[in-house]
Amino acid sequence: MSDLSVMTTSSDTEVEQPAGNASRADWVEYALYVGATEEELEGMTRDEIRDTYGD
């Protein structure tokens, strides 16, 4: 199980970013939540997504 809070589309829900070693799928979900597009994420590795969209 990843270190990721439950995500919803509600604008009043705070979303925590995944742990650094979380799966690529977790990072994709988080990046999409914070505004990335699927096209932007296509071809990116987990580490690239984490470096781009993480704190």
Residue pairs with C-beta under 8 A, 6 or more apart in sequence:
2 18
2 19
2 22
2 23
2 26
3 16
3 18
3 19
3 22
4 16
4 17
4 18
4 19
4 22
4 26
4 29
4 30
5 14
5 15
5 16
7 13
7 15
7 29
7 30
7 33
15 30
15 33
15 34
17 30
17 53
17 54
17 55
18 26
18 27
18 30
18 50
20 50
20 54
22 46
23 46
24 45
24 46
24 49
27 46
27 49
27 50
27 53
27 54
28 41
28 49
30 53
31 40
31 41
31 49
31 52
31 53
32 38
32 41
34 53
36 49
36 52
36 53
41 49
44 52
